[in-house]
Each structure stands twice: as structure tokens, then as C-alpha cells.
Amino acid sequence: MTNKHPALEPAMLGPLRLKNRIIKAGTFENMTPNGMPGDTLLRFHTGFAEGGIAMTTIGYCAVSKEGALNANMLVMDEAIRTPLENVISAIHARNCKVSGQMGHCGAFSKNRSLNKRPKGASGGLNILGISEGMWIAETMTLSDIQDMIEQYRKAARFMKSVGFDALEIHFGHGYGLCQFLSPLTNRRKDQYGGSMENRLRLPLEVLAAVREEVGKDFPILGKISMTEGRRGGLDYEDAMQIAIALDQAGIDGIVTSGGTSTMNPMLMFRGPSILPALLRYETNRIMRFLLRLVGRRMFPSMPFSELYFIEQAKRIQKAVKCKIIYIGGACSGQSLQTLLDSGFDFFQLGRSLLADPDFADQLSADRNFVSRCKHCNKCVGTIESPKGIHCPEFYAHIDI
């Protein structure tokens, strides 16, 4: 009888065979200055590959220049083909698959290089853009919406051609597609607003366009926010409808996350407030002032517990046929065993892998392995650091 942890057994994600069930979660790395991938991004992801995970996710692959939250985000077009192919090839050489997280910022952006206002489901205040003088976001016209669908289609074609093994469409965390799903950010009166059926229209049209482009034998995942944690926003009942609609539309897997980047980010992280970490690396004076003004209210500490999304994710797991990829407080061999026993198919790890890039190899040696991650949330602020995202507790002096 083998003592191998069952999370390390091979599994199928749609048509894709993964050597185990552990996936690096998509997080914006801030390792692509001026939007160009290079050795820093390569070393970051090959570190996880060498540590034994089955697939890593390159975070926030903007589907267009308009969809990039800032000028350092990857934009999926021919300008980065060769360096991106080099990164993906290096990961593949270490027996690891690569997923690309497809995103569009919609109405919140601080990408001043565009010299125009961002557009989303509805117009209004652009919170993230205040420090850059980009106070206002505009409402997308029907023509803008069709352009957005085509941006996803073209990005999917490009991403498959450069070697990605899977695509993860970001439907959550307050980004562009989530802005259509949420009644807090979608105040439209046309066929893209109002009822849940209407608010789902664009996300489903994007999924259909991506599927048409990559074909039925290519895995597509979707990350959703199971709740926004704000009165009048998306809640767990809404998430059930969203997940069932994505499942019926042929998605291969759903990543069950929560919270939003601009309204309730602590739902994603749990633990101590991320405010001190944000202040440590924020250099813009206006943004530092705003953080000090509203940060305590916006980023309240929330108790951390392992598997903090499990009960809500279980409901979705039981309601759909596609694979469910759990995310949220999985940091030990016992956590993964609990998830397997509950019927989850794969696990995305974020903070645990930043602290222990060799998590999978450690689990292979000890099925009861517990990550060193302290859930201190200091890593969150490092997204804005010169080094990019990393665990400052254990890798403060390492050149990523």
C-alpha cells in the first residue's frame, strides 16, 4: 500500500491530463515591466514547476490594451509572442502545464498611457484611477461590448498559439465581466442589464467566443466570486446561478473564489488587514493619502481559518457537472484530503505556494505537510514592490 497523498495522483481537467491536482493560483506578478515578459517572470513560474505542482497560472493576461489595469500588465498580442513562448517553454521543460488568466479591467483602471477613460458595464467613479487623475469611467455602448467579445476571441487564439495548455476567464473580483454580473456595478437598462439572465449575457457570449476559437478539446476554466460581501451585490445564491449557467455553456472547470478587488478584498484573503502591506510599497502620494483615509474601513482584518470557502463551494460542487477547483485557505496535506473527501477535483494555492514553492514535493515526502505560510498578508503589498509579488517572510532577500 502506498502512502502517497491522493492529491498527487494524476487527474483529468477536461481533455488535459495533469500529473497531480495542485495548481498555482493566478495573481498579478508585477514582473513584466512595460508589459514585456522576461527572465524574472520565467524564474518565478519555473520555481513552482520545479517544486512539483501540476500547472501554474500566469496572472492577468489582458485581452487588450484597454483591458490592462496598468501599463505593466501583459497584453495578449504579437508584440510579446517570442518572450512569452520562451517563458511557457521553460515551464513545460520542467514537466508543468501553464494556464493563462484572461482579464479585462472594465471600468476600473490606472493605465494613464491609454489617454482615455476606461469603460465598463456602467459609468461612474473610477476608484483605482483617482491617483492618476482618471476619476471617471464611462458606460460601454453595444458596439463597445461587441469589441470586448472580439478582444477575448483574438486573445484566446493568440494564447493557444503560444503554448498555453488552458485558459482561465476571470469572471470575478470586480473586473470587467464581473462588473456586468454584479447589480452593484451594472445599472444598464438594455439586454445586458437588469435580470440575472441579462447580466449573464456578456460573460456567456465571451465564453462562447473563446470556446469557438480554441475548440472543444482545449480546457477553459472560469474564476467566479461566490459573494461580493456587500449589500446589494452578488451573493451565494447568485453564484449558484452563475456557476450553473457556465456549466451548461460547456466550461471545463470553475474556480470558486470570493470578494472584489475594490469593494471587499479581505474576503479573498482573510487574516490581518492588508493595509500595512499596501502602505509599505505604495509610492503615489495621493493613493497613500486615500489609503490612510479609508483603508481601515475598506481593509478590516478578518479571522483566518483553513478552507474558509468550503461550505459555499460545496453547494456549487454538488450543482454542476464540470470540475471544481477550490481556492481559499488550503495550506496543508490535511486540507487537501478534506477537499478530496468533499468531492473537489483540483486546488489552487496562492499564499501557500509563495511561502513554499516546493509544496507538492514536500507533500510527496510528508502527506501531513503544513505550509510555513503565516497568512500575515504581507505578500499582498509586494505586488507593487520593485521585485514583484513574493513572500517577504521567507524570501525577502532572494532575487526572484
GIPE-V207252 format. One record per pair of residues at least 6 apart in sequence whose C-alpha atoms are under 8 Angstrom apart, sorted by the first residue. I is the first residue (numbers start at 1). GAP is how many residues later the second one is. D is the distance in Angstrom with one decimal. If there is no record, write none. Layout:
BEGIN
I_GAP_D / I_GAP_D
END
This chain:
BEGIN
3_364_7.6 / 4_360_6.4 / 4_363_6.9 / 5_328_7.6 / 5_332_8.0 / 5_358_7.1 / 5_359_6.8 / 5_362_5.3 / 6_331_7.6 / 7_13_6.1 / 7_14_5.4 / 7_15_7.2 / 7_329_6.7 / 7_330_7.3 / 7_333_7.5 / 8_11_7.2 / 8_12_4.4 / 8_13_6.2 / 8_14_7.6 / 8_352_7.5 / 8_356_7.4 / 9_10_6.6 / 9_11_5.0 / 9_12_7.1 / 10_7_7.0 / 10_8_5.6 / 10_9_4.3 / 10_10_4.5 / 10_11_7.0 / 11_6_5.8 / 11_7_5.4 / 11_8_6.6 / 11_9_6.1 / 11_10_6.5 / 12_6_6.0 / 13_206_6.9 / 13_239_7.0 / 13_240_7.4 / 13_310_7.1 / 14_203_7.7 / 14_204_7.6 / 14_205_5.6 / 14_238_5.5 / 14_239_7.8 / 14_309_7.9 / 15_202_5.8 / 15_203_6.5 / 15_204_6.5 / 16_149_7.7 / 16_202_7.5 / 16_203_6.7 / 18_36_5.6 / 18_37_7.3 / 18_79_7.5 / 19_35_5.4 / 20_33_7.0 / 20_34_5.3 / 21_32_7.9 / 21_33_6.5 / 21_324_7.1 / 21_325_4.7 / 21_326_6.2 / 22_31_5.4 / 22_32_5.7 / 22_33_7.0 / 22_324_6.2 / 22_325_5.3 / 22_326_6.2 / 22_327_7.3 / 22_338_7.3 / 23_30_6.2 / 23_31_5.9 / 23_32_4.9 / 23_33_5.6 / 23_34_7.4 / 23_323_7.3 / 23_324_6.0 / 23_325_4.7 / 23_326_6.3 / 24_24_7.6 / 24_29_7.3 / 24_31_6.4 / 24_32_4.5 / 24_33_5.7 / 24_324_5.4 / 24_325_5.3 / 24_326_6.2 / 24_329_7.1 / 25_31_7.0 / 25_32_5.8 / 25_34_7.9 / 25_302_8.0 / 25_323_4.9 / 25_324_5.3 / 25_325_5.2 / 26_30_7.8 / 26_31_4.9 / 26_32_5.8 / 26_33_4.3 / 26_34_7.1 / 26_75_6.4 / 26_324_7.6 / 27_30_7.9 / 27_31_7.4 / 27_32_4.6 / 27_33_7.0 / 27_323_7.6 / 28_30_7.7 / 28_31_4.7 / 28_32_5.6 / 28_45_7.9 / 28_355_7.1 / 28_361_7.7 / 29_12_7.6 / 29_30_6.6 / 29_354_6.3 / 29_359_5.6 / 29_360_5.3 / 30_42_6.8 / 30_43_7.2 / 30_353_5.9 / 30_354_6.9 / 30_357_7.8 / 30_358_4.8 / 30_359_6.7 / 31_6_7.3 / 31_9_6.1 / 31_10_5.5 / 31_41_7.9 / 31_356_7.2 / 31_357_5.5 / 32_6_6.9 / 32_8_7.9 / 32_9_6.9 / 32_40_5.7 / 32_41_6.5 / 32_42_6.9 / 33_38_8.0 / 33_39_5.0 / 33_40_7.8 / 34_37_5.7 / 34_38_4.5 / 34_39_7.2 / 35_36_6.3 / 35_37_4.3 / 35_38_4.8 / 35_39_4.6 / 35_40_6.7 / 36_36_7.6 / 36_38_6.6 / 36_44_6.3 / 36_47_7.6 / 37_37_7.4 / 37_43_7.2 / 37_46_5.9 / 37_47_6.0 / 37_50_7.5 / 38_45_6.2 / 38_46_7.7 / 38_49_7.2 / 39_48_7.8 / 40_360_6.2 / 41_46_7.4 / 42_45_5.1 / 42_46_8.0 / 42_48_7.2 / 42_49_7.6 / 43_357_6.4 / 44_356_6.2 / 45_11_6.8 / 45_13_7.9 / 45_46_6.9 / 46_44_6.9 / 46_45_5.3 / 46_48_7.2 / 47_310_6.3 / 47_311_7.9 / 48_8_7.2 / 48_305_7.4 / 48_309_4.9 / 48_310_6.5 / 49_6_7.4 / 49_7_7.2 / 49_42_6.3 / 49_45_5.9 / 49_46_7.1 / 49_47_5.5 / 50_44_6.1 / 50_308_7.2 / 51_306_5.6 / 51_307_3.6 / 51_308_6.5 / 51_309_6.2 / 51_310_5.7 / 52_44_7.8 / 52_306_6.3 / 52_307_7.4 / 52_308_5.0 / 52_309_5.4 / 53_43_6.8 / 53_305_7.9 / 53_306_7.7 / 53_307_5.6 / 54_41_7.8 / 54_42_5.3 / 54_43_6.2 / 55_41_5.3 / 55_42_4.4 / 55_43_5.4 / 55_44_6.9 / 56_40_7.3 / 56_41_6.5 / 56_42_5.1 / 56_43_6.2 / 57_41_5.8 / 57_42_4.6 / 57_43_5.5 / 57_44_6.6 / 58_40_7.3 / 58_41_6.3 / 58_42_5.0 / 58_43_6.2 / 59_41_6.6 / 59_42_5.3 / 60_13_7.1 / 60_14_7.2 / 60_40_7.5 / 60_41_5.2 / 60_42_5.9 / 60_43_5.5 / 61_12_7.1 / 61_13_5.3 / 61_14_6.0 / 61_15_6.3 / 61_39_6.4 / 61_40_5.5 / 61_41_4.9 / 61_42_5.8 / 62_6_5.1 / 62_11_6.9 / 62_12_5.9 / 62_13_4.7 / 62_14_6.1 / 62_40_6.0 / 62_41_4.9 / 62_42_5.7 / 63_12_6.0 / 63_13_5.6 / 63_39_6.3 / 63_40_6.1 / 63_41_6.2 / 63_88_5.7 / 63_89_5.6 / 63_91_7.8 / 63_92_5.3 / 64_11_5.7 / 64_12_6.6 / 64_13_7.8 / 64_40_7.4 / 64_87_6.1 / 64_91_7.7 / 65_10_6.1 / 65_49_7.7 / 66_38_7.6 / 66_39_7.8 / 66_40_8.0 / 66_48_7.2 / 66_52_7.2 / 67_36_6.9 / 67_37_4.0 / 67_38_4.9 / 67_39_6.3 / 68_6_7.5 / 68_7_6.9 / 68_35_7.8 / 68_36_6.3 / 68_37_6.0 / 68_41_7.4 / 68_43_7.0 / 69_35_7.7 / 69_36_5.5 / 69_39_7.2 / 69_40_4.6 / 69_41_5.8 / 69_42_5.7 / 70_39_6.6 / 70_40_5.4 / 70_41_4.1 / 70_42_7.6 / 71_40_5.5 / 71_41_7.9 / 71_42_6.9 / 76_79_5.4 / 76_82_6.7 / 76_83_7.0 / 77_78_6.9 / 77_81_6.7 / 78_80_7.7 / 81_81_6.7 / 84_78_7.2 / 85_77_5.4 / 85_78_6.7 / 88_10_6.8 / 88_74_7.9 / 88_75_6.5 / 88_76_7.1 / 89_74_7.7 / 91_6_7.1 / 91_7_7.2 / 92_6_7.5 / 97_67_7.8 / 97_68_6.1 / 98_66_5.4 / 98_67_5.4 / 98_68_6.7 / 99_65_5.7 / 99_66_5.7 / 99_67_4.6 / 99_68_5.3 / 99_69_6.7 / 100_59_7.5 / 100_64_6.5 / 100_66_6.6 / 100_67_5.0 / 100_68_5.9 / 101_66_6.0 / 101_67_4.5 / 101_68_5.9 / 101_69_6.6 / 102_50_7.8 / 102_65_6.9 / 102_66_5.8 / 102_67_4.8 / 102_68_5.9 / 103_66_6.6 / 103_67_5.5 / 103_72_7.3 / 103_73_7.5 / 104_71_6.3 / 104_72_5.1 / 104_73_7.3 / 105_70_4.9 / 105_71_4.8 / 106_12_6.5 / 106_13_5.5 / 106_14_4.4 / 106_15_7.4 / 106_69_6.1 / 106_70_3.9 / 106_71_7.5 / 106_73_7.3 / 107_11_5.2 / 107_12_4.6 / 107_13_4.0 / 107_14_7.3 / 107_15_7.6 / 107_16_7.0 / 107_19_6.5 / 107_30_5.4 / 107_31_7.1 / 107_68_8.0 / 107_69_6.8 / 107_72_7.9 / 108_10_6.6 / 108_11_7.8 / 108_12_7.8 / 108_18_5.2 / 108_19_6.7 / 108_20_5.9 / 108_21_6.8 / 108_29_7.1 / 108_67_7.7 / 109_9_6.3 / 109_17_7.0 / 109_19_6.0 / 109_20_5.5 / 109_25_7.9 / 110_18_5.9 / 110_19_4.4 / 110_20_7.8 / 110_21_7.9 / 110_22_6.2 / 110_24_6.9 / 111_18_7.8 / 112_20_6.6 / 112_22_7.4 / 117_17_6.8 / 117_19_6.6 / 117_20_5.6 / 117_21_6.6 / 118_18_7.7 / 118_19_5.1 / 118_20_6.3 / 119_18_5.4 / 119_19_4.6 / 119_20_5.4 / 119_21_5.5 / 120_17_7.0 / 120_18_6.4 / 120_19_5.4 / 120_20_5.5 / 120_56_6.4 / 120_59_6.9 / 120_60_7.8 / 121_18_5.7 / 121_19_5.9 / 121_55_7.6 / 121_58_5.8 / 121_59_5.3 / 121_64_6.7 / 121_65_5.3 / 121_66_7.5 / 121_67_7.1 / 122_15_7.9 / 122_16_6.6 / 122_17_4.4 / 122_18_6.8 / 122_63_6.3 / 122_64_5.6 / 122_65_6.0 / 122_66_6.5 / 123_13_7.3 / 123_14_4.9 / 123_15_4.1 / 123_16_4.4 / 123_17_7.9 / 124_12_5.7 / 124_13_5.3 / 124_14_6.6 / 125_10_5.8 / 125_11_4.9 / 125_12_6.1 / 126_8_6.7 / 126_9_5.1 / 126_10_5.2 / 126_11_5.5 / 127_8_6.9 / 127_135_7.6 / 128_134_7.8 / 129_6_5.8 / 130_156_8.0 / 130_157_7.7 / 131_153_7.0 / 131_154_8.0 / 131_155_5.3 / 131_156_5.4 / 145_57_7.8 / 149_53_7.9 / 149_56_7.0 / 149_57_5.3 / 149_60_6.9 / 150_59_7.6 / 152_54_6.6 / 152_57_7.2 / 152_58_6.5 / 153_53_7.6 / 153_56_5.4 / 153_57_5.1 / 153_60_6.2 / 156_11_7.7 / 156_54_5.8 / 156_57_6.5 / 156_58_6.7 / 157_53_8.0 / 157_56_5.9 / 157_57_6.4 / 160_6_8.0 / 160_54_6.8 / 165_53_7.5 / 165_54_7.5 / 166_52_6.5 / 166_53_5.0 / 166_54_5.9 / 166_55_7.5 / 167_52_6.6 / 167_53_5.0 / 167_54_6.1 / 168_52_5.9 / 168_53_4.4 / 168_54_5.2 / 168_55_6.8 / 169_38_7.9 / 169_51_7.4 / 169_52_6.1 / 169_53_4.7 / 169_54_6.4 / 170_7_7.3 / 170_52_5.9 / 170_53_5.0 / 170_54_6.9 / 171_6_5.3 / 171_7_5.1 / 171_32_7.2 / 171_51_6.4 / 171_52_5.5 / 171_53_5.0 / 171_54_7.4 / 172_6_5.0 / 172_51_5.9 / 172_52_4.3 / 172_53_4.6 / 172_85_7.7 / 172_86_7.5 / 172_87_8.0 / 172_88_7.2 / 173_51_7.4 / 173_52_5.9 / 173_55_7.8 / 173_85_6.8 / 173_86_5.7 / 173_87_3.8 / 173_88_5.4 / 173_92_8.0 / 174_85_8.0 / 174_86_4.9 / 174_87_6.0 / 174_88_6.9 / 175_86_8.0 / 177_25_7.3 / 177_26_6.0 / 179_6_5.2 / 179_7_6.1 / 180_6_5.3 / 180_12_7.4 / 180_13_7.4 / 180_19_5.5 / 180_20_7.3 / 180_22_7.3 / 180_23_7.8 / 181_15_7.4 / 181_18_4.9 / 181_19_6.0 / 181_22_7.9 / 181_53_7.7 / 182_17_7.5 / 182_51_5.8 / 182_52_5.5 / 183_11_7.6 / 183_49_6.8 / 183_50_5.7 / 183_51_7.1 / 184_48_6.2 / 184_49_5.3 / 184_50_8.0 / 186_7_6.2 / 186_8_7.7 / 186_13_7.7 / 187_6_6.3 / 187_7_7.1 / 188_6_6.6 / 191_7_5.5 / 191_10_7.9 / 192_6_4.7 / 192_7_5.3 / 192_8_7.6 / 192_9_6.1 / 192_10_6.9 / 193_6_5.1 / 196_42_8.0 / 200_42_7.3 / 204_41_8.0 / 204_42_7.0 / 204_45_7.2 / 207_42_7.8 / 207_44_7.8 / 208_41_7.6 / 211_9_7.5 / 219_32_7.8 / 219_33_5.8 / 219_34_7.9 / 220_31_5.8 / 220_32_5.4 / 220_33_6.8 / 221_30_6.2 / 221_31_5.7 / 221_32_4.6 / 221_33_5.6 / 221_34_7.2 / 222_29_7.3 / 222_31_6.4 / 222_32_4.9 / 222_33_6.0 / 223_31_5.8 / 223_32_4.4 / 223_33_6.3 / 223_34_6.7 / 224_15_7.6 / 224_19_8.0 / 224_30_7.2 / 224_31_6.2 / 224_32_5.7 / 224_33_5.8 / 224_34_7.0 / 225_9_7.8 / 225_14_7.1 / 225_31_6.6 / 225_32_4.9 / 225_33_3.9 / 225_34_5.9 / 225_35_7.4 / 226_8_7.3 / 226_9_6.3 / 226_10_5.3 / 226_12_7.6 / 226_13_4.9 / 226_14_7.9 / 226_30_6.4 / 226_31_6.0 / 226_32_5.0 / 226_33_7.6 / 226_86_7.6 / 226_87_7.9 / 227_6_7.5 / 227_7_5.2 / 227_8_4.2 / 227_9_5.4 / 227_11_8.0 / 227_12_6.9 / 227_31_5.3 / 227_32_6.0 / 228_6_5.3 / 228_7_6.3 / 228_30_6.3 / 228_31_4.5 / 228_32_5.9 / 228_35_7.6 / 228_36_6.6 / 228_39_8.0 / 229_6_7.0 / 229_30_6.3 / 229_35_6.4 / 229_38_7.3 / 230_33_7.5 / 230_34_7.4 / 236_76_7.0 / 239_77_8.0 / 240_75_7.7 / 240_76_6.0 / 240_79_7.7 / 243_11_7.3 / 243_73_6.9 / 243_77_7.3 / 244_75_6.9 / 244_76_5.9 / 247_6_7.9 / 247_73_6.2 / 247_74_6.8 / 247_75_6.0 / 251_71_6.9 / 252_70_5.4 / 252_71_6.2 / 253_69_5.3 / 253_70_4.4 / 253_71_5.5 / 253_72_6.7 / 254_68_7.3 / 254_69_6.4 / 254_70_5.1 / 254_71_5.9 / 255_69_6.1 / 255_70_4.7 / 255_71_6.0 / 255_72_6.8 / 256_53_7.9 / 256_57_6.1 / 256_68_7.3 / 256_69_6.6 / 256_70_5.8 / 256_71_6.2 / 257_11_6.9 / 257_52_7.5 / 257_69_7.7 / 257_70_6.0 / 257_71_6.9 / 258_9_6.1 / 258_10_5.5 / 259_6_5.3 / 259_7_7.1 / 259_8_4.9 / 259_9_5.4 / 260_7_7.8 / 260_8_7.7 / 263_35_7.1 / 264_34_6.8 / 264_35_7.3 / 265_34_7.1 / 266_7_7.3 / 266_8_7.7 / 266_33_6.1 / 266_34_7.0 / 266_35_7.2 / 266_36_6.8 / 267_35_7.7 / 268_60_7.2 / 269_59_7.6 / 269_108_7.3 / 270_31_7.0 / 270_32_5.0 / 270_33_5.9 / 270_34_4.9 / 270_35_7.9 / 270_105_7.7 / 271_30_5.8 / 271_31_5.1 / 271_32_5.1 / 271_33_4.6 / 271_104_6.0 / 271_105_6.4 / 271_106_7.0 / 272_28_7.7 / 272_29_4.6 / 272_30_6.5 / 272_31_7.6 / 272_103_7.7 / 272_104_5.9 / 272_105_6.5 / 273_26_5.5 / 273_27_5.4 / 273_28_4.3 / 273_29_7.4 / 273_104_7.3 / 274_25_6.4 / 274_27_7.9 / 274_103_5.8 / 274_104_6.8 / 274_106_6.6 / 274_107_7.1 / 275_16_7.4 / 275_20_6.1 / 275_21_7.2 / 275_24_6.2 / 276_102_7.9 / 276_105_8.0 / 277_100_7.4 / 277_101_5.2 / 277_102_7.4 / 277_103_6.6 / 277_104_4.4 / 277_105_7.3 / 278_102_7.2 / 278_103_4.4 / 278_104_7.7 / 278_106_7.9 / 279_9_6.4 / 279_12_7.3 / 279_102_7.6 / 280_101_7.1 / 281_100_6.3 / 281_101_6.7 / 281_103_5.9 / 281_104_5.6 / 282_6_6.4 / 282_102_6.7 / 304_25_7.9 / 304_71_7.6 / 305_24_6.8 / 306_22_7.6 / 306_23_4.6 / 306_24_6.0 / 306_25_7.2 / 306_29_7.2 / 307_20_7.9 / 307_21_5.6 / 307_22_4.5 / 307_23_5.5 / 307_28_7.0 / 308_20_6.0 / 308_21_6.0 / 309_18_7.5 / 309_19_5.9 / 309_20_7.9 / 310_16_7.8 / 310_18_7.9 / 310_29_7.9 / 313_13_7.3 / 314_28_7.3 / 314_30_8.0 / 317_6_7.9 / 317_7_6.1 / 317_26_7.4 / 317_27_7.0 / 323_21_7.6 / 323_22_5.9 / 323_23_7.7 / 324_20_5.7 / 324_21_5.6 / 324_22_6.6 / 325_19_6.6 / 325_20_6.0 / 325_21_4.6 / 325_22_5.1 / 325_23_6.5 / 326_13_7.8 / 326_18_6.7 / 326_19_7.8 / 326_20_6.3 / 326_21_4.8 / 326_22_6.1 / 327_20_6.0 / 327_21_5.1 / 327_22_6.5 / 328_21_7.7 / 330_6_6.6 / 330_17_7.8 / 330_19_6.7 / 330_22_7.7 / 331_18_7.7 / 331_21_5.7 / 331_39_6.2 / 331_40_5.5 / 331_42_7.6 / 332_36_6.7 / 332_37_5.6 / 332_38_4.2 / 332_39_5.9 / 333_30_6.5 / 333_34_5.5 / 333_35_4.7 / 333_36_5.3 / 333_37_6.5 / 334_33_7.9 / 334_34_6.1 / 334_35_8.0 / 336_11_7.6 / 351_22_6.7 / 351_24_7.3 / 351_28_7.6 / 351_40_7.8 / 352_7_7.6 / 352_19_5.9 / 352_20_7.4 / 352_21_5.4 / 353_6_6.3 / 354_36_6.0 / 354_37_5.5 / 355_16_7.2 / 355_17_6.2 / 355_18_5.4 / 355_35_8.0 / 355_36_5.6 / 355_38_7.8 / 355_39_6.5 / 355_40_7.9 / 356_15_6.4 / 356_16_6.8 / 356_17_7.6 / 359_12_7.2 / 362_7_6.5 / 363_6_5.4 / 378_13_7.2 / 378_14_6.7 / 378_15_7.9 / 379_10_6.4 / 379_11_5.7 / 379_12_5.0 / 379_13_6.3 / 380_9_7.2 / 381_8_7.8 / 382_6_5.8 / 382_7_4.7 / 382_8_6.3 / 382_9_8.0 / 382_10_7.9 / 383_6_4.4 / 383_7_7.7 / 387_12_7.6 / 387_13_7.0 / 390_6_7.8
END
